Amino acid sequence: MQHDLEQNKKNAIAFYHTAYTGDPAAAVEKYVGDKYIQHNPLVGDGPEPFIAYFNRMQEEYPEKSIEFVRAVAEGDLVALHTHQTWPGGVEYVTMDFFRFDDKGKIVEHWDAMQEIPDLSLNGNTMY
């Protein structure tokens, strides 16, 4: 099956933004397929643990923010590169990977997160 790469990128961003900014149930309802496999060890498999995790994050850290720096799509995968700012000015670079099913729904997720240091020995940004 041929995937609509541009639409999958838009859907991955909308899914993540909707969940991150406080409505993970709506994100799941609109963008998640029949199953949801989670590889982040802090979140359980399936939609319910995902919703609970993001609801808890919204309650504990309502002032957090996210910027989507880039999205890359190939085959059934979309990769998002983001910049997150958390309370106290702590900043993170994140990379999230989403696998889409043949209906254009998200069915699997991987991520990696790294705090942005004050000093870069190479002088380059993390973006």
MODELLER restraints for C-alpha pairs under 7 A, 6 or more apart:
rsr = mdl.restraints
at = mdl.atoms
rsr.add(forms.Gaussian(group=physical.xy_distance, feature=features.Distance(at['CA:1:A'], at['CA:102:A']), mean=6.73, stdev=0.5))
rsr.add(forms.Gaussian(group=physical.xy_distance, feature=features.Distance(at['CA:3:A'], at['CA:75:A']), mean=6.36, stdev=0.5))
rsr.add(forms.Gaussian(group=physical.xy_distance, feature=features.Distance(at['CA:3:A'], at['CA:76:A']), mean=6.33, stdev=0.5))
rsr.add(forms.Gaussian(group=physical.xy_distance, feature=features.Distance(at['CA:5:A'], at['CA:73:A']), mean=5.64, stdev=0.5))
rsr.add(forms.Gaussian(group=physical.xy_distance, feature=features.Distance(at['CA:5:A'], at['CA:74:A']), mean=6.85, stdev=0.5))
rsr.add(forms.Gaussian(group=physical.xy_distance, feature=features.Distance(at['CA:8:A'], at['CA:78:A']), mean=6.89, stdev=0.5))
rsr.add(forms.Gaussian(group=physical.xy_distance, feature=features.Distance(at['CA:8:A'], at['CA:104:A']), mean=6.55, stdev=0.5))
rsr.add(forms.Gaussian(group=physical.xy_distance, feature=features.Distance(at['CA:9:A'], at['CA:71:A']), mean=6.20, stdev=0.5))
rsr.add(forms.Gaussian(group=physical.xy_distance, feature=features.Distance(at['CA:9:A'], at['CA:73:A']), mean=6.51, stdev=0.5))
rsr.add(forms.Gaussian(group=physical.xy_distance, feature=features.Distance(at['CA:9:A'], at['CA:78:A']), mean=6.04, stdev=0.5))
rsr.add(forms.Gaussian(group=physical.xy_distance, feature=features.Distance(at['CA:11:A'], at['CA:31:A']), mean=6.82, stdev=0.5))
rsr.add(forms.Gaussian(group=physical.xy_distance, feature=features.Distance(at['CA:15:A'], at['CA:27:A']), mean=5.04, stdev=0.5))
rsr.add(forms.Gaussian(group=physical.xy_distance, feature=features.Distance(at['CA:15:A'], at['CA:31:A']), mean=6.10, stdev=0.5))
rsr.add(forms.Gaussian(group=physical.xy_distance, feature=features.Distance(at['CA:18:A'], at['CA:24:A']), mean=6.25, stdev=0.5))
rsr.add(forms.Gaussian(group=physical.xy_distance, feature=features.Distance(at['CA:18:A'], at['CA:27:A']), mean=5.57, stdev=0.5))
rsr.add(forms.Gaussian(group=physical.xy_distance, feature=features.Distance(at['CA:19:A'], at['CA:27:A']), mean=5.64, stdev=0.5))
rsr.add(forms.Gaussian(group=physical.xy_distance, feature=features.Distance(at['CA:19:A'], at['CA:54:A']), mean=6.30, stdev=0.5))
rsr.add(forms.Gaussian(group=physical.xy_distance, feature=features.Distance(at['CA:20:A'], at['CA:54:A']), mean=6.49, stdev=0.5))
rsr.add(forms.Gaussian(group=physical.xy_distance, feature=features.Distance(at['CA:22:A'], at['CA:55:A']), mean=6.43, stdev=0.5))
rsr.add(forms.Gaussian(group=physical.xy_distance, feature=features.Distance(at['CA:22:A'], at['CA:58:A']), mean=5.52, stdev=0.5))
rsr.add(forms.Gaussian(group=physical.xy_distance, feature=features.Distance(at['CA:24:A'], at['CA:51:A']), mean=5.10, stdev=0.5))
rsr.add(forms.Gaussian(group=physical.xy_distance, feature=features.Distance(at['CA:24:A'], at['CA:54:A']), mean=6.17, stdev=0.5))
rsr.add(forms.Gaussian(group=physical.xy_distance, feature=features.Distance(at['CA:24:A'], at['CA:55:A']), mean=6.88, stdev=0.5))
rsr.add(forms.Gaussian(group=physical.xy_distance, feature=features.Distance(at['CA:25:A'], at['CA:51:A']), mean=5.79, stdev=0.5))
rsr.add(forms.Gaussian(group=physical.xy_distance, feature=features.Distance(at['CA:28:A'], at['CA:47:A']), mean=6.57, stdev=0.5))
rsr.add(forms.Gaussian(group=physical.xy_distance, feature=features.Distance(at['CA:31:A'], at['CA:105:A']), mean=5.38, stdev=0.5))
rsr.add(forms.Gaussian(group=physical.xy_distance, feature=features.Distance(at['CA:31:A'], at['CA:106:A']), mean=6.03, stdev=0.5))
rsr.add(forms.Gaussian(group=physical.xy_distance, feature=features.Distance(at['CA:32:A'], at['CA:105:A']), mean=5.07, stdev=0.5))
rsr.add(forms.Gaussian(group=physical.xy_distance, feature=features.Distance(at['CA:32:A'], at['CA:106:A']), mean=4.63, stdev=0.5))
rsr.add(forms.Gaussian(group=physical.xy_distance, feature=features.Distance(at['CA:32:A'], at['CA:107:A']), mean=6.13, stdev=0.5))
rsr.add(forms.Gaussian(group=physical.xy_distance, feature=features.Distance(at['CA:33:A'], at['CA:105:A']), mean=4.72, stdev=0.5))
rsr.add(forms.Gaussian(group=physical.xy_distance, feature=features.Distance(at['CA:33:A'], at['CA:106:A']), mean=5.55, stdev=0.5))
rsr.add(forms.Gaussian(group=physical.xy_distance, feature=features.Distance(at['CA:33:A'], at['CA:107:A']), mean=5.46, stdev=0.5))
rsr.add(forms.Gaussian(group=physical.xy_distance, feature=features.Distance(at['CA:35:A'], at['CA:46:A']), mean=6.42, stdev=0.5))
rsr.add(forms.Gaussian(group=physical.xy_distance, feature=features.Distance(at['CA:35:A'], at['CA:107:A']), mean=5.54, stdev=0.5))
rsr.add(forms.Gaussian(group=physical.xy_distance, feature=features.Distance(at['CA:36:A'], at['CA:45:A']), mean=6.32, stdev=0.5))
rsr.add(forms.Gaussian(group=physical.xy_distance, feature=features.Distance(at['CA:36:A'], at['CA:46:A']), mean=4.74, stdev=0.5))
rsr.add(forms.Gaussian(group=physical.xy_distance, feature=features.Distance(at['CA:36:A'], at['CA:47:A']), mean=6.24, stdev=0.5))
rsr.add(forms.Gaussian(group=physical.xy_distance, feature=features.Distance(at['CA:36:A'], at['CA:107:A']), mean=4.44, stdev=0.5))
rsr.add(forms.Gaussian(group=physical.xy_distance, feature=features.Distance(at['CA:36:A'], at['CA:108:A']), mean=5.38, stdev=0.5))
rsr.add(forms.Gaussian(group=physical.xy_distance, feature=features.Distance(at['CA:37:A'], at['CA:45:A']), mean=5.24, stdev=0.5))
rsr.add(forms.Gaussian(group=physical.xy_distance, feature=features.Distance(at['CA:37:A'], at['CA:46:A']), mean=6.19, stdev=0.5))
rsr.add(forms.Gaussian(group=physical.xy_distance, feature=features.Distance(at['CA:37:A'], at['CA:107:A']), mean=6.06, stdev=0.5))
rsr.add(forms.Gaussian(group=physical.xy_distance, feature=features.Distance(at['CA:37:A'], at['CA:108:A']), mean=4.48, stdev=0.5))
rsr.add(forms.Gaussian(group=physical.xy_distance, feature=features.Distance(at['CA:37:A'], at['CA:109:A']), mean=6.38, stdev=0.5))
rsr.add(forms.Gaussian(group=physical.xy_distance, feature=features.Distance(at['CA:38:A'], at['CA:44:A']), mean=6.42, stdev=0.5))
rsr.add(forms.Gaussian(group=physical.xy_distance, feature=features.Distance(at['CA:38:A'], at['CA:45:A']), mean=4.97, stdev=0.5))
rsr.add(forms.Gaussian(group=physical.xy_distance, feature=features.Distance(at['CA:38:A'], at['CA:108:A']), mean=5.91, stdev=0.5))
rsr.add(forms.Gaussian(group=physical.xy_distance, feature=features.Distance(at['CA:38:A'], at['CA:109:A']), mean=5.21, stdev=0.5))
rsr.add(forms.Gaussian(group=physical.xy_distance, feature=features.Distance(at['CA:38:A'], at['CA:110:A']), mean=6.70, stdev=0.5))
rsr.add(forms.Gaussian(group=physical.xy_distance, feature=features.Distance(at['CA:39:A'], at['CA:109:A']), mean=6.01, stdev=0.5))
rsr.add(forms.Gaussian(group=physical.xy_distance, feature=features.Distance(at['CA:39:A'], at['CA:110:A']), mean=5.04, stdev=0.5))
rsr.add(forms.Gaussian(group=physical.xy_distance, feature=features.Distance(at['CA:40:A'], at['CA:110:A']), mean=6.07, stdev=0.5))
rsr.add(forms.Gaussian(group=physical.xy_distance, feature=features.Distance(at['CA:40:A'], at['CA:111:A']), mean=6.35, stdev=0.5))
rsr.add(forms.Gaussian(group=physical.xy_distance, feature=features.Distance(at['CA:43:A'], at['CA:49:A']), mean=6.14, stdev=0.5))
rsr.add(forms.Gaussian(group=physical.xy_distance, feature=features.Distance(at['CA:43:A'], at['CA:50:A']), mean=6.25, stdev=0.5))
rsr.add(forms.Gaussian(group=physical.xy_distance, feature=features.Distance(at['CA:43:A'], at['CA:53:A']), mean=6.66, stdev=0.5))
rsr.add(forms.Gaussian(group=physical.xy_distance, feature=features.Distance(at['CA:44:A'], at['CA:50:A']), mean=6.83, stdev=0.5))
rsr.add(forms.Gaussian(group=physical.xy_distance, feature=features.Distance(at['CA:63:A'], at['CA:87:A']), mean=6.83, stdev=0.5))
rsr.add(forms.Gaussian(group=physical.xy_distance, feature=features.Distance(at['CA:64:A'], at['CA:85:A']), mean=5.70, stdev=0.5))
rsr.add(forms.Gaussian(group=physical.xy_distance, feature=features.Distance(at['CA:64:A'], at['CA:86:A']), mean=4.64, stdev=0.5))
rsr.add(forms.Gaussian(group=physical.xy_distance, feature=features.Distance(at['CA:64:A'], at['CA:87:A']), mean=6.39, stdev=0.5))
rsr.add(forms.Gaussian(group=physical.xy_distance, feature=features.Distance(at['CA:65:A'], at['CA:84:A']), mean=5.64, stdev=0.5))
rsr.add(forms.Gaussian(group=physical.xy_distance, feature=features.Distance(at['CA:65:A'], at['CA:85:A']), mean=5.27, stdev=0.5))
rsr.add(forms.Gaussian(group=physical.xy_distance, feature=features.Distance(at['CA:65:A'], at['CA:86:A']), mean=6.71, stdev=0.5))
rsr.add(forms.Gaussian(group=physical.xy_distance, feature=features.Distance(at['CA:66:A'], at['CA:82:A']), mean=6.74, stdev=0.5))
rsr.add(forms.Gaussian(group=physical.xy_distance, feature=features.Distance(at['CA:66:A'], at['CA:83:A']), mean=5.68, stdev=0.5))
rsr.add(forms.Gaussian(group=physical.xy_distance, feature=features.Distance(at['CA:66:A'], at['CA:84:A']), mean=4.46, stdev=0.5))
rsr.add(forms.Gaussian(group=physical.xy_distance, feature=features.Distance(at['CA:66:A'], at['CA:85:A']), mean=6.50, stdev=0.5))
rsr.add(forms.Gaussian(group=physical.xy_distance, feature=features.Distance(at['CA:67:A'], at['CA:82:A']), mean=5.59, stdev=0.5))
rsr.add(forms.Gaussian(group=physical.xy_distance, feature=features.Distance(at['CA:67:A'], at['CA:83:A']), mean=5.10, stdev=0.5))
rsr.add(forms.Gaussian(group=physical.xy_distance, feature=features.Distance(at['CA:67:A'], at['CA:84:A']), mean=6.42, stdev=0.5))
rsr.add(forms.Gaussian(group=physical.xy_distance, feature=features.Distance(at['CA:68:A'], at['CA:81:A']), mean=6.31, stdev=0.5))
rsr.add(forms.Gaussian(group=physical.xy_distance, feature=features.Distance(at['CA:68:A'], at['CA:82:A']), mean=4.58, stdev=0.5))
rsr.add(forms.Gaussian(group=physical.xy_distance, feature=features.Distance(at['CA:68:A'], at['CA:83:A']), mean=6.53, stdev=0.5))
rsr.add(forms.Gaussian(group=physical.xy_distance, feature=features.Distance(at['CA:69:A'], at['CA:81:A']), mean=5.53, stdev=0.5))
rsr.add(forms.Gaussian(group=physical.xy_distance, feature=features.Distance(at['CA:69:A'], at['CA:82:A']), mean=5.19, stdev=0.5))
rsr.add(forms.Gaussian(group=physical.xy_distance, feature=features.Distance(at['CA:69:A'], at['CA:83:A']), mean=6.84, stdev=0.5))
rsr.add(forms.Gaussian(group=physical.xy_distance, feature=features.Distance(at['CA:70:A'], at['CA:80:A']), mean=5.91, stdev=0.5))
rsr.add(forms.Gaussian(group=physical.xy_distance, feature=features.Distance(at['CA:70:A'], at['CA:81:A']), mean=5.26, stdev=0.5))
rsr.add(forms.Gaussian(group=physical.xy_distance, feature=features.Distance(at['CA:71:A'], at['CA:78:A']), mean=6.82, stdev=0.5))
rsr.add(forms.Gaussian(group=physical.xy_distance, feature=features.Distance(at['CA:71:A'], at['CA:79:A']), mean=5.56, stdev=0.5))
rsr.add(forms.Gaussian(group=physical.xy_distance, feature=features.Distance(at['CA:71:A'], at['CA:80:A']), mean=4.59, stdev=0.5))
rsr.add(forms.Gaussian(group=physical.xy_distance, feature=features.Distance(at['CA:71:A'], at['CA:81:A']), mean=6.39, stdev=0.5))
rsr.add(forms.Gaussian(group=physical.xy_distance, feature=features.Distance(at['CA:72:A'], at['CA:78:A']), mean=5.63, stdev=0.5))
rsr.add(forms.Gaussian(group=physical.xy_distance, feature=features.Distance(at['CA:72:A'], at['CA:79:A']), mean=5.12, stdev=0.5))
rsr.add(forms.Gaussian(group=physical.xy_distance, feature=features.Distance(at['CA:72:A'], at['CA:80:A']), mean=6.64, stdev=0.5))
rsr.add(forms.Gaussian(group=physical.xy_distance, feature=features.Distance(at['CA:73:A'], at['CA:79:A']), mean=6.30, stdev=0.5))
rsr.add(forms.Gaussian(group=physical.xy_distance, feature=features.Distance(at['CA:76:A'], at['CA:99:A']), mean=5.52, stdev=0.5))
rsr.add(forms.Gaussian(group=physical.xy_distance, feature=features.Distance(at['CA:76:A'], at['CA:100:A']), mean=5.15, stdev=0.5))
rsr.add(forms.Gaussian(group=physical.xy_distance, feature=features.Distance(at['CA:76:A'], at['CA:101:A']), mean=6.97, stdev=0.5))
rsr.add(forms.Gaussian(group=physical.xy_distance, feature=features.Distance(at['CA:77:A'], at['CA:97:A']), mean=6.72, stdev=0.5))
rsr.add(forms.Gaussian(group=physical.xy_distance, feature=features.Distance(at['CA:77:A'], at['CA:98:A']), mean=5.55, stdev=0.5))
rsr.add(forms.Gaussian(group=physical.xy_distance, feature=features.Distance(at['CA:77:A'], at['CA:99:A']), mean=4.57, stdev=0.5))
rsr.add(forms.Gaussian(group=physical.xy_distance, feature=features.Distance(at['CA:77:A'], at['CA:100:A']), mean=6.27, stdev=0.5))
rsr.add(forms.Gaussian(group=physical.xy_distance, feature=features.Distance(at['CA:78:A'], at['CA:97:A']), mean=5.61, stdev=0.5))
rsr.add(forms.Gaussian(group=physical.xy_distance, feature=features.Distance(at['CA:78:A'], at['CA:98:A']), mean=5.20, stdev=0.5))
rsr.add(forms.Gaussian(group=physical.xy_distance, feature=features.Distance(at['CA:78:A'], at['CA:99:A']), mean=6.60, stdev=0.5))
rsr.add(forms.Gaussian(group=physical.xy_distance, feature=features.Distance(at['CA:79:A'], at['CA:95:A']), mean=6.78, stdev=0.5))
rsr.add(forms.Gaussian(group=physical.xy_distance, feature=features.Distance(at['CA:79:A'], at['CA:96:A']), mean=5.56, stdev=0.5))
rsr.add(forms.Gaussian(group=physical.xy_distance, feature=features.Distance(at['CA:79:A'], at['CA:97:A']), mean=4.42, stdev=0.5))
rsr.add(forms.Gaussian(group=physical.xy_distance, feature=features.Distance(at['CA:79:A'], at['CA:98:A']), mean=6.47, stdev=0.5))
rsr.add(forms.Gaussian(group=physical.xy_distance, feature=features.Distance(at['CA:80:A'], at['CA:95:A']), mean=5.54, stdev=0.5))
rsr.add(forms.Gaussian(group=physical.xy_distance, feature=features.Distance(at['CA:80:A'], at['CA:96:A']), mean=5.13, stdev=0.5))
rsr.add(forms.Gaussian(group=physical.xy_distance, feature=features.Distance(at['CA:80:A'], at['CA:97:A']), mean=6.45, stdev=0.5))
rsr.add(forms.Gaussian(group=physical.xy_distance, feature=features.Distance(at['CA:81:A'], at['CA:94:A']), mean=5.77, stdev=0.5))
rsr.add(forms.Gaussian(group=physical.xy_distance, feature=features.Distance(at['CA:81:A'], at['CA:95:A']), mean=4.70, stdev=0.5))
rsr.add(forms.Gaussian(group=physical.xy_distance, feature=features.Distance(at['CA:81:A'], at['CA:96:A']), mean=6.73, stdev=0.5))
rsr.add(forms.Gaussian(group=physical.xy_distance, feature=features.Distance(at['CA:82:A'], at['CA:93:A']), mean=5.77, stdev=0.5))
rsr.add(forms.Gaussian(group=physical.xy_distance, feature=features.Distance(at['CA:82:A'], at['CA:94:A']), mean=5.17, stdev=0.5))
rsr.add(forms.Gaussian(group=physical.xy_distance, feature=features.Distance(at['CA:82:A'], at['CA:95:A']), mean=6.45, stdev=0.5))
rsr.add(forms.Gaussian(group=physical.xy_distance, feature=features.Distance(at['CA:83:A'], at['CA:92:A']), mean=5.85, stdev=0.5))
rsr.add(forms.Gaussian(group=physical.xy_distance, feature=features.Distance(at['CA:83:A'], at['CA:93:A']), mean=4.87, stdev=0.5))
rsr.add(forms.Gaussian(group=physical.xy_distance, feature=features.Distance(at['CA:83:A'], at['CA:94:A']), mean=6.45, stdev=0.5))
rsr.add(forms.Gaussian(group=physical.xy_distance, feature=features.Distance(at['CA:84:A'], at['CA:91:A']), mean=5.56, stdev=0.5))
rsr.add(forms.Gaussian(group=physical.xy_distance, feature=features.Distance(at['CA:84:A'], at['CA:92:A']), mean=5.09, stdev=0.5))
rsr.add(forms.Gaussian(group=physical.xy_distance, feature=features.Distance(at['CA:84:A'], at['CA:93:A']), mean=6.38, stdev=0.5))
rsr.add(forms.Gaussian(group=physical.xy_distance, feature=features.Distance(at['CA:85:A'], at['CA:91:A']), mean=4.45, stdev=0.5))
rsr.add(forms.Gaussian(group=physical.xy_distance, feature=features.Distance(at['CA:85:A'], at['CA:92:A']), mean=6.49, stdev=0.5))
rsr.add(forms.Gaussian(group=physical.xy_distance, feature=features.Distance(at['CA:91:A'], at['CA:115:A']), mean=5.88, stdev=0.5))
rsr.add(forms.Gaussian(group=physical.xy_distance, feature=features.Distance(at['CA:91:A'], at['CA:116:A']), mean=5.57, stdev=0.5))
rsr.add(forms.Gaussian(group=physical.xy_distance, feature=features.Distance(at['CA:92:A'], at['CA:113:A']), mean=6.53, stdev=0.5))
rsr.add(forms.Gaussian(group=physical.xy_distance, feature=features.Distance(at['CA:92:A'], at['CA:114:A']), mean=5.43, stdev=0.5))
rsr.add(forms.Gaussian(group=physical.xy_distance, feature=features.Distance(at['CA:92:A'], at['CA:115:A']), mean=4.26, stdev=0.5))
rsr.add(forms.Gaussian(group=physical.xy_distance, feature=features.Distance(at['CA:92:A'], at['CA:116:A']), mean=5.20, stdev=0.5))
rsr.add(forms.Gaussian(group=physical.xy_distance, feature=features.Distance(at['CA:93:A'], at['CA:113:A']), mean=5.89, stdev=0.5))
rsr.add(forms.Gaussian(group=physical.xy_distance, feature=features.Distance(at['CA:93:A'], at['CA:114:A']), mean=5.43, stdev=0.5))
rsr.add(forms.Gaussian(group=physical.xy_distance, feature=features.Distance(at['CA:93:A'], at['CA:115:A']), mean=6.36, stdev=0.5))
rsr.add(forms.Gaussian(group=physical.xy_distance, feature=features.Distance(at['CA:93:A'], at['CA:116:A']), mean=6.42, stdev=0.5))
rsr.add(forms.Gaussian(group=physical.xy_distance, feature=features.Distance(at['CA:94:A'], at['CA:112:A']), mean=5.69, stdev=0.5))
rsr.add(forms.Gaussian(group=physical.xy_distance, feature=features.Distance(at['CA:94:A'], at['CA:113:A']), mean=4.38, stdev=0.5))
rsr.add(forms.Gaussian(group=physical.xy_distance, feature=features.Distance(at['CA:94:A'], at['CA:114:A']), mean=6.39, stdev=0.5))
rsr.add(forms.Gaussian(group=physical.xy_distance, feature=features.Distance(at['CA:95:A'], at['CA:111:A']), mean=5.52, stdev=0.5))
rsr.add(forms.Gaussian(group=physical.xy_distance, feature=features.Distance(at['CA:95:A'], at['CA:112:A']), mean=5.31, stdev=0.5))
rsr.add(forms.Gaussian(group=physical.xy_distance, feature=features.Distance(at['CA:95:A'], at['CA:113:A']), mean=6.51, stdev=0.5))
rsr.add(forms.Gaussian(group=physical.xy_distance, feature=features.Distance(at['CA:96:A'], at['CA:110:A']), mean=5.75, stdev=0.5))
rsr.add(forms.Gaussian(group=physical.xy_distance, feature=features.Distance(at['CA:96:A'], at['CA:111:A']), mean=4.25, stdev=0.5))
rsr.add(forms.Gaussian(group=physical.xy_distance, feature=features.Distance(at['CA:96:A'], at['CA:112:A']), mean=6.57, stdev=0.5))
rsr.add(forms.Gaussian(group=physical.xy_distance, feature=features.Distance(at['CA:97:A'], at['CA:109:A']), mean=5.60, stdev=0.5))
rsr.add(forms.Gaussian(group=physical.xy_distance, feature=features.Distance(at['CA:97:A'], at['CA:110:A']), mean=5.09, stdev=0.5))
rsr.add(forms.Gaussian(group=physical.xy_distance, feature=features.Distance(at['CA:97:A'], at['CA:111:A']), mean=6.12, stdev=0.5))
rsr.add(forms.Gaussian(group=physical.xy_distance, feature=features.Distance(at['CA:98:A'], at['CA:106:A']), mean=6.37, stdev=0.5))
rsr.add(forms.Gaussian(group=physical.xy_distance, feature=features.Distance(at['CA:98:A'], at['CA:108:A']), mean=5.62, stdev=0.5))
rsr.add(forms.Gaussian(group=physical.xy_distance, feature=features.Distance(at['CA:98:A'], at['CA:109:A']), mean=4.67, stdev=0.5))
rsr.add(forms.Gaussian(group=physical.xy_distance, feature=features.Distance(at['CA:98:A'], at['CA:110:A']), mean=6.70, stdev=0.5))
rsr.add(forms.Gaussian(group=physical.xy_distance, feature=features.Distance(at['CA:99:A'], at['CA:106:A']), mean=5.75, stdev=0.5))
rsr.add(forms.Gaussian(group=physical.xy_distance, feature=features.Distance(at['CA:99:A'], at['CA:107:A']), mean=5.79, stdev=0.5))
rsr.add(forms.Gaussian(group=physical.xy_distance, feature=features.Distance(at['CA:99:A'], at['CA:108:A']), mean=4.98, stdev=0.5))
rsr.add(forms.Gaussian(group=physical.xy_distance, feature=features.Distance(at['CA:99:A'], at['CA:109:A']), mean=6.50, stdev=0.5))
rsr.add(forms.Gaussian(group=physical.xy_distance, feature=features.Distance(at['CA:100:A'], at['CA:106:A']), mean=4.44, stdev=0.5))
rsr.add(forms.Gaussian(group=physical.xy_distance, feature=features.Distance(at['CA:100:A'], at['CA:107:A']), mean=5.66, stdev=0.5))
rsr.add(forms.Gaussian(group=physical.xy_distance, feature=features.Distance(at['CA:101:A'], at['CA:107:A']), mean=6.33, stdev=0.5))
